[in-house]
Amino acid sequence: MREQLGLNGAWQFRIDRKDEGEREGWYAKSLTETRTVEVPHIWQREEEYVHYCGTAWYEKEFEAFALSPGQKAILGFGAVDFQARVWLNGEFVGEHEGGFTPFEFDVSAQMRPEGVNRLTVRVFDPQDNAEIPIGKQGSWYTRISGIWQEVLLERRPGCFIRQVHVIPDIDGGLARTRVMLSGDLPQGAELSFEAAGHLHPKPLVTESRADVDSGEVQHDIPVPGAQLWSPQEPHLYDLKVQLRDAKGAVLDTFETYFGMRTIEFADGQLLLNGQPLFVRGALDQAFYPDTIYTAPSDEWIRMEIQRAKDMGFNLLRKHIKVEIPRYLYWADRMGMLIWAEPPNVVKWSEQSRRRFSDELRAMIDRDFNHPSILMWSLYNEEWGLEWDLANDKAKQEHVIAMYRDIKSMDPTRLICDNSGWIHVKTDINDYHRYFVLPEQSEEWKSDLDDYMAGHPEQNYVQGYAPQGEPIIISEFGVWGLPSVEKLLAFYGGEPSWFANLGDDTHREDFKKPLTAYENFEKYQLQRIFGNLENLSMYSQRRMYRAVKSLIEEMRKRPQINGYVVTEFTDIEWETNGWMDYTRNLKWGMEHAADFNGGLVVMADGVKRNLWSGESQSWDILISNHDQRSLSGEVRWEIPGTGLSGSIPLDEGNRTFAALEGAISFEAPQVAGAGFYEMKLLIILDQQVAAANAEELTISPRGAAEDVLVCAYGMESEFGSRLADSGMRLTEELHLAEAVVTSVLDERVLEYYRHGGHVVFLAEDGDQLAEKGQFTFRELVRGESWDRTSSFNYVDPEYFTGVPLHHEMGWEMEGLYPDYIVPFSNYNKLGGTIGRVVYMFGNEGITETSKIVSGYFQGWIGQAGGSLLEQKSAQGRLILTTWKLKQHYGIHPIATQVLQALILKCRKL
């Protein structure tokens, strides 16, 4: 029978910077100049080795068990990153490369059954990692090296069960098993099978036997009245497989578990156990603040999964990392779907392809029986294909061959060939599309309608076409800065990754937390926010608003079968997690299920900024992923206005329902402009089944103050709107109390120098022919990962009585700037081949101007201003790139903002 001896715990450890240990025979005797470490061990957890790549040695002494004749001693490693060479008692036993999956050696000949054994492992993790499966460790985040998963010694019989795979057949009520044996087969051997409910060995669900006539045995086990596995009811079966000799004596026992479930698709719809499945997922890179690449405990794993479910998620996409077995176990137990993905290589070469394929196949072999895993990715965004899949026939054929190979190995799951980017042979048509809302609201809707849902064929290599594969937006998201105080408290100071431990391709200023310390006061953020903690809170509010809106637009389109937000948690410098790195929920995320749960109610056709007296008619849309019976009512209310209503609901169990024109009202008269909320409820069985809210502003119409204004160089329509609002116009600069212009020519500048007051409407940026000393940076208009880290802010106290959030929200819809005055150096793509053009900012402006409104990315990098105030001896110049020209007199907030700016600039 099997017996295990755990070899985790205290080991001796030594760095070998010159890689001289093997040459000098360190394995032949006890290591010297060592320190004691706890295995599993990642040497980058130690500050002095956080940047170290190369060779290190591990050694452990232990007393082993005795072996009976014919028995074997098998030494197993859960994972060692990257290459392991192993000696036992000075004798070489084998080597393995691949940093994520298990391997084992037969050490029967080298092991001493009595006395002390000395196990020595040389680990090599090269700095040049382009041809090894590595994922994001070392490229984006902290590197991982060492014996980072468990080590054990196991006694086994001469012939033993190496692996058991289970293929559920729910239509036939069968569990189809494939048993792989190792060693010389005894004559007359047979296998016995016993299945029972997980952790409930009695009563047995089924038992059966099969003859053994080869090293692989396929046998069908009846599962009468099978309970299916699903996120709602994650039922598991334990399976005990025993190898018996001709007399029935047990030679070996192998235990595993499985779930009865199917996953397939038809006509663009995922089907789990034959029922519609809509994916509500989060990208999970599974990094941890202290242990880096392994979850600290089972309690931590359960906490994570439960929080994911509480936020409405039903899937975690384990991003380019082979997840540890314990996490997958709890995903199976708790009903969390998993999208698994192998770690990528970078370089396209024969060696890298072999290594990548080996690691992928080893992952599937290890994790085959986990019912939570619904799909395998092959590649992510062509990483390892050198970003040329669309044009390289050899790479296309390679991906197709790999798809077919993996489908043959595992027919029970879906396969995504190239997650997020162009496809050739896939079961999922997925997209990675990064937009930021509210700023890019119209662009996001257009991308959904005109590209992803409207023309899915555009996401396939020319010559290939979609065949009804489900559409999933498997990456999107927005940043929200974490509490720095909480991070410092957790670590007891600044962690090493504050300086960014990724490679040179990911070290821009906005990806370094230390940048925030450098720029917070320099860019006058202390005047607006007070401290970094307040800024972080507003950043998280902005993130909540953005991801809520992004998700709701997808859920308004039932032809989109699901989404995976980037991401579940922050990882070091990357702060787009719904939880921070230490797993604190970010602002508002305790309510995330309101827009991310199985049942969501939404308003559509919403006009966010209203004048008193405006009539509105909005639709109600219901996304019903869980197919609940929609028999009840929808209630709506705008608290503080007296407006409310109720609509009967009788839509059966449809997954999507639209109630056109269900909300009608006239915006009430209000004393002053302010923020309001439209609250929505679905009532089923006299209980609140879903709740949501939409942000609004309501403003009273009123005449502007009597100011004599020169609309210098402006279109006549703009001047007419100024006059209609109550202002007086003059064409003479020297007579004007204030000048409003988009032309900063010498006449205007001379007026300003001599005490004039100017509002410079610079929303057209570098398109302006006359812009004085100012230069502008155009923000990316379309899809952009970098821009999702951005933050538009304003000092609301500058605008008394105007409803503006510090973090700029829906009150700015249609007004967000396309240009900023750059403080930081930046680059942009130029020319038809997208060559990088390096551009310059001007930090001096932060010393000569009052920054009222601005923009930055990530950790306060890539910064600029969108509303600046400068002064001459007696005059004042206010520059803004907010879109006020076309919206004055129409948009309530634009109107009030421009009037406020004119009043600030009038001659007193």
N, C-alpha and C positions, 0 to 999 in steps of 0.2 A: 504494500500500500504506500501511497505517497506520504512523505513527511517533509515539512518545510522548516527551514532555518532562516529567519530574517537577518539580513546583513546590513540593514540601515543602522544609523547611529554614529558613534565616534569612529572616524578614520583619521589617518595621518595624511597630510597634504603638503605638497611642495611645488612651487613654480619652477619651471625649467626654461628660463628666458633664452638660453643659448642652444636649447634642444640637444643637450649632450648626454642626457640620462640613459637613453638606450645604447648609445655608443659606448658609454662607460659601464654598462651593465648594472644599473641601479636596481633592476628587478631581481638580481641574484642574491641580494642580502637586504636586510632591513634598511628602509630609507633613513637618511640622516637630515638634519637641518629642517625638520618638519614642524608643522603646527597642527593642532587637533581641530577638525571640522566635523559638522554633522551632515551626514549623507541621508537623504538627498541634499545636494549642495550645488549652488550656482556661485562661482567665484566672484562674479561681478557684484554680489551683495556686499562684498568687503570693499571699502572705499579705496584702498590702495590698488585694487585689481580691476576697478570699474572700467578702465580703458584697455585692459590687457587682452591680447589675442596671442595664441601660441600654444605651447606645451605645458602641461602640468601633470603631476603624478599623485595617485592616491594609493593608500595601503591600509589593509585591515588584517588583523590576526583573529583567528576564531578556532574553536574546537568543533569538529564535524561529527556526524552520525556514522555508524558502521553500515557497510553494504553487505547484503547477503549475495550469494552467487547469482549472477545474472542481473543484478540490479545496477542502476546507473545513478550517478550524481550529476544533476543538471544545474549549472550556474546561470541565472537569468538576470538581465538588466531591463528595467522599464524604459529607460532612454538615457543616452549619453550623447552630449553635443560637443564635437561632431564625430570624430574618429576615436575609437577605443581599441587599444591593443592590451591584451590581458595575459598575465602570468599567474600561475598558482604554484607556490613553493619553488619559484625560480624557473619553472618550465612554462614555455609559451603554449597557450591553449587556443588562441584565435584572435581575430580582429573583426571589427564591424565599423561601417561608416553610415551615417544617417542619424540626425540628432533628435528625432521625434518618436521613434517606434521601437518596440522591444526586440531583444535578441537573446540568444542563449547558447551555451557551449556545454558539451559533454566533458566533464572534468574527472570522470571516474578514475582514469589512469594517474592523474596528478594529485588527487586528494589523499590526505592521510587520515584514515579512520580513527587513529588515536593520536593524541598530542595536538600541537598547535599547527594550524595551517596559515600561510601568509599569502594573501591575495593582493596582487599589484596591478594597477590599471594606469596606463599612460593615455591621457586624453589630449588630443590635438584639435584645436579650433582655429583655422587659418584666418588671418586678417583679410586675405583675398577671398571673398566669399561669393563671387559672382557665379560660380559653377556648383554651389551646394544649395540644397533646399534650406532656406533660412527664414522666409517670411519677413516680418518687419523688424525683428530683433537685430540690432546692429546697424540697420539702415535708417530706420525712423526713430527707434527707441533704444533703450539699454540692451547691450549684447548679452547673450546667454551662453555659458560654457560650463562644462563639468558633468558629473554624474547627478543629473537633476531629477531622476525618478528612482524608484525603489530598487534594491538589490536583494536577491534571495537565492538560497541553495535548496534544491528539492531532490528528494530520493524518489526514483521512479523505477518501474519494472523494465526489463529488457525490451519489451514491446509495450508501447504506451499510446494513449490517445493524445495526439498533438493539438487538434483543433476540432470543433464542432460548429458547423454553420446550420442555421435554421431558416427555411424559406416558408413563410406562412401562406397557406392556401385557404382563404376564408370561405370561398365558394364550395370547396370540397370538404371543408371541416378537417383539414390535415395540416400538420407541421412536417414539411419535407426536410429531412436532415441530411447533411453531408458530413460524414465522420472521416477525418484524416488520421491515419495511424503512422507511427514511426517505430522502426526496429523489425526484427525477424518475427513473422507471424507464427504463432503456435498452431499446430494442427487442430482442427475441430473447434477453433475459437468462435465465439459469438458475442454479440453486443446486446445488452439489455437496456431498455429505455423506460424511465419513469418520469411522468410530468405531474406537477401539482401547482396549486396557487402559490404565488411568490410569498415566501416566508411562512407558508402554511403547508407543511409536508404531508399532512393527512387531512382529508382523504386524497388519494391519488386521483387525478383526472383521467389518466390513461397509462397503460404500460404495454410494452411489446418487446419482441426480440428479433434479431437479424443475424444471419450467418456472416462470417468474415471470410472472404475469399480473395481480398486484395487490400492494398494499403489505403484505399478509399472506398467507403461503404455509403451507399445512398439508401435511405429507409424512410418511409412515410409513417408518421405517428397519427393515429386518429385523435382529434380533439373534439369530442362530442359537446354540442351546445356551447361552442367557443364564445368567450367574452372578448369582445374586440378592444384593442388598445386605441385610445384617442386622448387628446388633451383634457377632455372633460372626465373621462373614465380611463385612466392609464393602467389597465389591468395587465399584469405580468404573470407568466408561467415559469416556474423553476423546472429545469430539465437535468436529470441525472443520467449519465451514460456510463455504463460499466463494461469493461472488457473482461470476458470470462473464458476460462479454459474449457476443454472438452467435458470436464466433470462438473462444470458450473461454478467453480471457485472463482472469486473475483480477483483479477490480476491488476486492474487499474480502474480508477474512478475519475470522471471529468464532469464538472458541474458548470452549468451556464444558465441563462434565462432568456426568454424571448417574449415577444408580444405578437398577437394576431392582428395584423393590419395590412392594408394595401394602400399604395399611392400611385395615381395615374393622372392623366389629363385627357380631356375631350373638348373640342370646340372652344379652346381658350380658357377652360375652367379646370383648376385642380380638383381632384376628387380623392378624399381620404375615406377609405372604406365605402366607396361608391357615393359619398355625399359631398356637396360642394365645400371646398376649403378655401378661405381667404387668408392670405398670409399677412400678419401684423408683426413684423419682425424688427429686431435690433441687431446691428453689427456688433459682435462681441470679440474683441481681440484677446481677451483673457490674460491681461497683464495685471499685476497686483502691486500695491505700493511698497510692500516690504519683501515678500517672497518672489516677486517679479513675474515668474512664469508658472507657478503652481498655486492653487488656492490654499489659503492657510489651514483650512479645516473643512470637514463635512458641514459643520454648522454655518460656515461662511457661504458654502455652495448653496445650501438650502435657503439661506437668507437672500442671496442673489436671485435665485429662480423665483422665489415668492414675490420679491419686489418687481421682477419683470412681469409676472402675472397680474399683480396689483395695478401696474401701469397699463395693462391691456394687451401686452405682448403675448403671442402664442408661439413665437419662434425666435431662436437666436442663431445668427449666422456666424459660425466660428471661423473668423477671418484668417486665412492663410496660416493656420496653426493646427496641429493634431492635438485635439483636446485630451486632457488627462482622463483616464477611465472613470475615476470617481465622479467627475462632473457629469459624464454621460449616464452613469448609473442614476444619479439623482434627477436628471432630465427625464429618464425613463419612468422613474417612480412618481414624479410630480406632474408629468404630462406637459413637458416643454419640448416643442419641436426643434430639431437641430438641422441646420444646413451646414454640412461639413466641407472643408476646403483644405487641400494640402498646402504646405509652405512652398513658396515659389523659389525658383532660381532666377537669375538675371540674364545670364549669357546663354545664347543658343549654340550648343555644341553637342557632340556625340556623348561626351562624358556627363554633361549636365542633364541631358535627356534621360540617360540611363539612371542616374541618381534620383531624378525627379520621379520617374516611373516606379523605381524600387520603393521609394517612400510612400507613394500613393497606394501601391498595391499592399504594402505592409499595413498601412492605416486601415484599408478596407478589410483585410484579413482579421485584424484585431477587433474591429468595431462592427463586424457584420451583423451581430444579433441585436444591436440596440434599436428598438422600434422607434425611438425618438428621431433617429436620423432618417430624413425623408429624401435627401438628395446629396450628391457629391458634385462639387465643382472640380473642373480640371485646371483651368487657368483663371487668373484674375487680371482683367485689363491687359492681357497679352504680356504680362510680366513673365519673362522666360522665352517669349516669342519675339522679343526685340521690336515690338510695336509695328509689325509689318504683316499681320495676318491677311489684311485685305488684298495685298499685292503679291504675296509669296505663295505660289502653288504648293511647294514642298511643305510649308508649314500648314497649309490647309489640309493636305493629305495626312500629315502627321496627327493633327487634331481629330480628324475623322476616324483614323485608325485607333487612336487612343479611346475615343468615345465607344467604338465597337468592342474594343478589348475589355473595357471596364463594364460595359453593359453585359457582356458575356460572363464576366466574373461575378457580377451582382445584378441580376435582372429585377430585383425587388424595389429598386430606387430610381429616381429621376437623376439625370445628369445635365449639368450646365457646362457647356464646352469652354466658354470664355466669358466669365461673369462681367457684365456691365458694358462690354464693348461688342464689337461686331461678331456675328455668329456664323458657323458653317453647318454644324450638326449638333443639335441641342434639344433638350426637352423643356427648356425654359428660355423665353425671350426676355432677358432682363437688361436693365439700363442703369447706369450710374449718371445721375444728372443733379448738378448742384446749382441751386438758385437760392436767393435770400429774399424773404418776404418780411414786411410789405413792399420793400423797394422794387422787387421784380415780379410783382403779382401778375401783371398782364403777360410778361414773358413766360412765366411758369404755366399759365393756362394755355398759352399758345403751344408751348413745348409738349404739353400733355395731349392737346387736341390735334395738332397739325403734324406731330412727329411720332410720339410713342404710341398713342392709341390710334391716330389717324393713318399712319403709314408704317406699320411694323416691318414691312419688307425692306425699309431703308436701314434696318439694323442687321442685315445679312450681307455676306460677301456676294458680290455680283455673280450671278449664275445659281445662287441658292435662294430659297424663298421659305417663309414661314409655313408651317403645316398645322396651324391651330395651336401652337404652343402658348401657354399662359403668359401674359405680360405682367412682369413684376419690376417695379422700380426698386432695385436692390441696394442702391446707395443714394442718399440725399441727407441734408442736415445742416445745422447752423451751430456756431460756437456760443458758449456762455461761460465766462470766466469763473473759476471756482473761488471760494474763500481762501485767500492766502494764509490768513491767520489759522484756519483749521489745518492746513497742510503743514505749517511750521510747528503747530502743536503736536501733530501726529509724528513728525520726524524728529522733533526736538531741535530744529534748526533747518537751514536750507538743504534740501536733498541735492545730490550731485546732478540730477537731471534738470535742475533749474538752469543750468548752462547748456542744455540740449546735448544728449549723448548720441544722437543720430550721426549719419555720415554727412559729407559736405553738401549733398543735394537737398538737405532739409535743415539748413541752418540760417535761413533768412531771419531778419531781426524779429519779425512777429511770431516766430516759433520758439523764442527764448524767453522764459519767464523773467530772467534778469532784466530784459528790456523794459519791463513795466516799472522797475525801480528807477531806471535812468530817465524815463520820459514822463512820468506822472506829473511832476511839478513843472518840468520844462515846457510842457504843452498846456499848462494852466488848468489841468484837470482837478487840482486840489480846490480851486475856487468854485467849481461846479459841483463836484462830488464829495469833497471833504477828505475822503481817504479811499484807499484801494478796496476796502470792504464794501463801502457803498457802491462804488463803481461795479464791483462784481455782482452785487444784487441786481443792479439795473441791467447789467449784461445778461444775467439769467432770465430776467423778465422779458427782455428782447428775444432771447432764445425760445422761451415758452410760446410767445406770440407767433414766432416764425414757424416752428415745427407744427404747431396746432393748425396754422393756415395751410401749410404745405400738405399735411395729411388730409385735411378736410377736402381740399381740391381733388385729391386722388379718390377719396371715397365718394365724391359726387359723380364719379365716372365708373359705373359697375363693370365696364369692359376691362378695367385694370384689376388684375386678380390679387394684387397685394403689394406690399412694400416692406423695405428693410431700412430703417433709419440709421444714419451714422451719427451717434452710436450709443451703445448701452452705458458705458462709463468713459470718463476721461482716461487718457493714457499719457502720463507725464505731461508734456507741453501741449498736447492736442486736447482741446477742451470742449469738444462737441458732444460729450456724454450727457445723458439724462441724469446720471449720478456723477459726482466727482470721483477722483481717483481713489479716495478712501471710502467710497460707497455711501456718501450722504446724498439724499435726493436734492436736486437743484430746485430753485424757486418754482412753485406751482405744480411740480410733477406729482404731488400727491393727488392731483385732479386729472392726471394725464388720461385716465380711462374715459373721461368725458368725451374726448375726441379720438381715442385710440382703443376703445373697448369693442366688445362684440356688437353692441347696439349703440348707434350714435345718431343724434338728431342735429340737423344743421339748417340754417337759413341761407337762401341763395338769392342772388340779385340784390345784395345788400348795398345801399349807399351809406357809407360810414359817417359822412359829415353833412349834417342837415341844417338848413335854415328853418327857423320857426315858420309854420304854416305850409311846409312842403308836404305833399301827399305821397305816400309810399305804398307799394304792393310787392311783397316778397313771397317766394316759394319756400316751402318746408321740404327738405330732403331727408330721408331716413335710410341709413346703411345698417342692415340687419344681418351681420355675418353669421350669427348663431341661429338664424331662422326661427326666432321667437314668434309666437302668435301675436300679431299686431292688432289687438282688439282693445280699445280704450280711448284715450284722448291725448291731444297735444295742447299744452298750455304755453302761452307766451305773455311776457310782461316787461315793461320798461319802468323799473322802480323809480319813484319820485316824479312821475309824470301823470299817473292815473290811467295810463294806457295798458290794456291787457286784453286777452282773448282766449278762446278755447275752441278746438277743432276736433270733431269726432274722428276716431281712427279705426278703420276696419279694412286692413290690407292683408289679412291672412298671414302666412309665414314667408312672404316674399323677401328676398335678400336685399331688395332696393325698392323704395317707394317715393314718389314725388307728389306733393300736394300743392298744385299750382295756385298762386295768388292767395294762399291761406292766411297770410298776415297783411292786413291793410290798416293804415292809420294816417293821421295828419300830425306832423311834428308840432308839439305844443309850444305856446308862447312861454318864453323863459326870460327871467330878469337879466341874466348874464350868460355868456358862453360857458359850457362845462362838459364834463365827461358823463356819459350814461352807458348803461348796459341793456341789451336785449337778452332776457333770460328765457330759455326754452326748457320744457319738461315733457317727457313721455310718461304717461300714467297707464300702467297695466295692472289689472287686479287691485286697483286702488292703492298701488305702490308706485313710487318713483322708479322707473326702469332706466331712464337716461336723462341727463341734464347737460346743458351747454349754455354758452353765453357769447354774445357778439359785442364788440366795443363800438361805441358811437360818440359823436359830439353833436350837440344842438346849440345853435347860436341865434340870437335875435338879430333881425335886420335893423340897422340904424344908420343915420347919416354920420359921415366922417367929420372931424373937426374942421373948422374953416382955416385952411392953410393955402397960401399962395405958392403954387408948384409950377416948376418948369419941367415938362416932360421932354427933355432934350434928346433929339434924334430918335424918338420913339414913334411907333405907328400911331396914326390918328385914332384908331379904335381904342388903343390903350388910354390915350388922353381923354377920350369920350367917357370911358368908364371911371376915370378919376373924377371927372366933372359930375357924372351922374351920382357919385357917392357923396358929393357935397363939397369937394375941393374946388378952389379957384385956380385957373390956369393962366400962365404968362409965357410968352416966348422969349422974354428978356432975362438972361441969366442973372444980371446984376440986381434985378428986382425981386427975384424968387427968394422965398423963405427956405425952400429946399429944392434941390434938383434931383429928379429921378431919371436915370439914363442907363443905356447899355453901351454907351460910347464914351470911353474915358480918354478923350483927346486932349490936346494942349489947352483948349478953351476951358474945358471943365476943370482940368488940373489947376489952371491959373485961378479960376474962381475959388477952388478949394484952398489954395495957398493963401489967398487974401481973405480968408474967414468964411468962405462959403460952405454950405452943408450939402453933401452928395450921398444919394443912395444909388450904388452901382449894381445894377441887376446883371450879373455876370454868368447867368445860367448856361449861356452858349459857349463858355470857356474859350478854348483856343480857336474857335470859329469867329471870334470877335476880331474885327479889323483894328480897333483901337482899344487897348486894354491897359495902357499905362505901363507901370513897372511890374505888373503881375503876370505870372505864368501859371498854367493850369495842367492838371493831370486828369485825363479822361478815365473814369472808372469802367471796368469791363461791363459791357451791356448784356452779354449773353451768359451762357453756362460757365461757371467758374468756381472751382474748389476754394481758391484763395479768398474770393469775395464772401464766401459763407462764414469766414472768420471775422467779417467786418462789423463795425459798430458806428452808427450815426447817432450823434448826441447833440444836445442843446442845453443852454442854461435857461430854464423856464422863467427864472426871476427877471430876466431881461425883458420879458413880455408880460407885463401885468394884465391879468384878466383874460389872457389867451390860453386855451387848454392845450398845453404841450407837455409831453412826457420827457424826462431827462433822456430816455433811450430812444426817442422818436418812434411813435407807433402808427396806428391807422389814421390818426389825425393828420399825418403827413402824406396820406395816399395821393399820388399824382404830383407831389411837390418835391420828392427826394431828388437830390442833385445828381447829375451825371458827371459833374466836374468838381474837383476840389483844388484849392491852392496847396501844392505839396510842401510839406515840411521835410519829409524823408526823401532820400534818393530812392529811385524806383526803376523798374524796367518794363518794357512792353514789347510785344511782338510786332515786327515790321516786315514789310515786303511780302511777296507771294509765298516764300518758303518759311515764313514765320521766324525770321532771324531775331534774336534778342537785341533790342536797342536800349542802351543804358541812359537813363535820364536823371536829372538832378532836382533836388528839392532845395528849400531855403529855410533853414531853421532860424535864421535871423528874424523872420517875420514874427516868431513867437515872442521876441523881445520888443518889437516895435508896434505890436498890435494887441488889442484885446480879443481873445478868441471866444466868441459867443457860441459858435456851433462848429463841430468838426467831425472827423472820420478817422478811424484807425482800424488796423487789422490785428487780430490775435492779441498778443501781449503788448499792446500800444506801440506797434511798429507800423511802417508804411502809412504814416499819418499825414493829415492835411486839414485845412480849414474850409468850412462852407459858409461861415458868416463871421467876418472880421470887422473890427472897428479901429480906425486910425484917426489921429488928430493932428491938425496943423496948429499954428499959434492960436487961432480962434475958431477954426473950422473943424468939421468932422466929416469923415468919409466912412461909410458903411458898405462893405462889399458882401454880396451874398450870391451863391450859386443855386439857392433854392429856386424851384420853378414857379415864380410868382407872376411873370409877365402875362402869360396866357390865362392864368387862373384868377387874377384880381377881379373882384366883383362877381365872380361865379362860385368859387370855392370858399366856403366860410372862413377857413383857417388862413388861406392865402390872403384873403381880403384884410383880415384883422392884423396879420403879421406885417404886411406892407404899410398899412396905416400906422402901426406902431413905429416902424422904422422911420417913416416920414416925420412923425412927431418928435422922435429923438433927434432928427437932423434939422428941424426948423430953426430959423434964427430967433433967438429969444429977445 
